[in-house]
Amino acid sequence: DVDRLVPITYMNSSAALKAFVGRHGGAVCTSSNARAVIAWALERGDKLLFFPDQHLGRNTAYQLDFGPTDMRVWDPKRDFGGLEEKDAKEATFLLWKGHCSVHQRFRVEHVEAARAEHPGVEVVVHPECAHEVVELADQVGSTDSIIKAVEAAPAGSTLAIGTEIHLVQRLAAEHPNKTVFSLDPLICPCSTMFRIDAAHLCWVLENLLDGNVVNRITVDPGTAEWARVALQRMLDIT
């Protein structure tokens, strides 16, 4: 019954996806409130379509005491998501086959290497990491949770962080009395976030002062209305 399927999308998604969710009774979530939003959705439907990050959906489902038999990965490039009808009907969570390019890089070997090289290290990772990595971590949480974990660690602590490198570098600079390093030794910056830098911000502001609007983003009224509905549901939940 499609009417009993509730779509949930991550905040870092397009206005069109948020509008789709809004039209179909769903809501937006962040890594901080995914658990609350998913619990809300399960009160309103029998199934969830969680997108675009399968790992955040999977890890949150495990937090809510669901198991692997309750989840199926929906591959949008294959007919019927690459699933048999029986699998789709039995699953509570249909997880879109998508991932964050940064958090996907963190692997079990990275955790093992960090523990071998830094005895007593505290491994803190983002819930967009693969479940195998999350299982081995000491703490798992949103960006805000990671910041608080580093702040709360006593002086002299060593922390391996599984998230975007710029945040890791900032935390290391802000806490010189602690050893803070990236769990991934090769370091892959987020190509999307990396586009937002001081130089481009300055360029935009200078153009605004000259009366020029650059990179204007426009959203049609219908999309904006339903995207706002999905966002408001999230705010009402949390």
C-alpha positions in Angstrom: 0.0 0.0 0.0 1.9 3.1 -1.3 -0.3 5.3 0.9 1.2 3.7 4.0 4.8 4.5 2.8 6.3 7.6 4.3 9.2 9.3 2.5 11.9 11.0 4.6 14.7 13.0 3.0 17.9 14.3 4.5 18.3 18.1 4.9 21.1 18.2 2.3 18.8 17.5 -0.6 17.2 19.6 -3.4 14.1 21.7 -3.0 12.4 19.3 -5.5 13.1 16.3 -3.3 11.8 18.1 -0.2 8.7 19.1 -2.1 8.2 15.4 -3.1 8.4 14.5 0.5 6.0 17.2 1.5 3.4 16.2 -1.0 3.4 12.6 0.1 3.1 13.1 3.9 6.8 12.9 4.8 9.3 15.2 6.4 12.9 16.4 6.2 15.5 15.2 8.8 19.0 16.0 9.9 21.6 13.7 11.3 20.7 15.2 14.8 17.0 14.5 14.6 16.8 11.5 12.2 15.7 9.2 15.1 12.8 11.5 16.2 11.7 12.0 12.6 11.8 8.3 11.7 9.9 7.4 14.9 7.3 10.0 13.9 7.0 8.5 10.4 6.5 5.0 11.8 3.5 6.2 13.7 1.9 7.3 10.4 2.9 4.5 8.0 4.1 0.9 7.7 7.2 1.7 5.7 9.8 4.4 5.1 11.5 5.4 2.0 14.7 7.0 3.3 16.9 9.0 1.0 19.4 10.0 -0.3 21.8 8.5 2.3 21.3 4.8 3.0 23.8 4.7 5.9 22.1 7.4 8.0 18.8 5.5 7.5 20.3 2.1 8.3 22.2 3.3 11.4 19.1 5.2 12.7 17.0 2.1 12.1 19.4 0.0 14.2 19.2 2.6 17.0 15.5 2.0 17.0 16.0 -1.7 17.5 15.3 -2.8 13.9 17.4 -5.4 12.3 18.8 -6.2 8.9 15.8 -8.2 7.9 13.7 -5.0 8.3 15.7 -3.1 5.7 16.2 -3.3 1.9 18.4 -1.2 -0.4 16.4 0.5 -3.2 18.5 0.9 -6.3 16.9 3.6 -8.4 18.8 2.5 -11.5 17.1 -0.9 -11.5 13.6 -2.0 -12.2 11.5 -2.0 -9.0 14.6 -0.9 -7.1 16.3 -4.3 -7.8 14.0 -6.0 -5.4 11.5 -8.8 -5.5 8.0 -7.8 -4.7 8.1 -10.0 -1.5 11.2 -8.2 -0.2 9.7 -4.8 -0.8 6.5 -5.8 1.0 8.3 -7.3 4.0 10.8 -4.4 4.5 10.0 -1.6 6.9 12.8 0.5 5.6 13.5 1.1 1.9 17.0 2.7 1.9 17.9 4.6 -1.3 21.1 3.4 -2.7 23.0 6.7 -2.1 25.8 7.8 0.2 28.0 10.8 1.3 31.2 10.6 -0.7 33.2 11.6 2.4 31.7 9.4 5.0 31.6 6.4 2.6 35.4 6.5 2.7 35.8 5.5 6.3 36.4 1.8 6.7 36.9 -0.8 9.4 40.6 -0.9 8.6 40.9 2.8 9.5 39.4 2.1 12.9 41.7 -0.8 13.5 44.8 1.2 12.4 43.9 4.1 14.6 43.6 1.8 17.6 46.8 0.0 16.8 48.8 3.3 16.4 47.1 5.2 19.2 46.3 3.0 22.2 43.4 4.5 24.1 42.2 6.5 21.1 38.5 7.6 21.2 36.9 7.0 17.8 34.1 9.3 17.0 32.2 9.0 13.7 29.2 10.5 11.9 26.1 8.3 11.3 26.5 8.6 7.6 29.4 6.2 7.9 28.9 2.5 7.0 27.3 0.5 9.8 30.4 -1.7 10.1 32.4 1.4 11.0 29.7 2.8 13.4 29.7 -0.5 15.3 33.4 -0.2 16.0 33.2 3.5 17.1 33.2 4.7 20.7 30.8 7.5 19.8 28.5 8.2 16.9 26.7 11.4 16.3 25.9 14.5 14.2 28.3 17.3 13.5 27.2 19.0 16.7 27.6 15.8 18.7 31.2 15.4 17.3 32.1 18.9 18.3 30.7 18.3 21.8 32.5 15.0 22.1 35.9 16.7 21.4 35.0 19.6 23.8 34.1 17.2 26.6 37.3 15.0 26.2 39.8 15.7 28.9 43.2 17.3 28.1 45.7 14.8 26.7 43.0 12.8 25.0 43.5 11.4 21.5 40.5 11.4 19.2 40.1 9.9 15.7 37.2 11.6 13.9 35.3 10.2 11.0 33.8 13.2 9.3 34.7 16.0 6.9 38.3 17.1 7.1 37.7 20.8 7.5 35.8 20.2 10.8 38.5 17.9 12.0 41.2 20.5 11.3 39.2 23.2 13.0 38.7 21.0 16.1 42.4 20.2 16.2 43.2 23.9 16.1 40.7 24.8 18.7 41.9 22.1 21.1 45.7 22.1 21.1 45.8 20.3 24.4 44.3 17.2 22.7 45.4 15.1 19.7 42.6 15.3 17.1 43.1 13.7 13.7 41.1 12.3 10.7 40.2 8.6 10.8 41.0 8.5 7.0 44.7 9.1 6.5 44.3 10.0 2.8 41.7 12.7 3.6 39.0 13.4 1.0 37.4 16.8 1.3 33.8 17.3 0.5 33.8 18.7 -3.1 30.4 20.4 -2.6 31.2 22.0 0.7 34.7 23.0 -0.5 33.1 25.3 -3.1 31.9 27.6 -0.3 35.1 29.5 0.7 36.0 32.9 1.9 37.2 34.1 -1.6 33.8 33.2 -3.2 31.8 34.7 -0.4 33.8 37.9 -0.7 33.2 37.9 -4.5 29.4 37.5 -4.0 29.3 40.3 -1.3 31.3 42.7 -3.5 28.9 42.0 -6.4 25.9 42.7 -4.2 27.4 46.0 -3.1 27.7 46.9 -6.8 24.0 45.9 -7.4 24.8 42.6 -9.1 23.2 39.4 -8.0 25.3 36.4 -9.0 24.4 32.7 -8.8 20.8 33.6 -8.1 18.7 30.5 -7.0 15.1 30.5 -7.9 12.4 27.9 -6.9 9.0 27.8 -8.4 6.1 28.6 -6.0 4.7 25.0 -6.0 8.0 23.4 -5.2 8.7 26.0 -2.5 5.3 25.5 -0.9 5.6 21.7 -0.5 9.3 21.9 0.5 8.3 24.3 3.2 5.6 21.8 4.4 8.2 19.1 4.7 10.6 21.4 6.6 7.8 22.6 8.9 6.9 19.0 9.8 10.5 18.4 10.9 10.4 21.6 13.0 7.1 20.5 14.6 8.5 17.1 15.4 11.7 18.3 17.0 
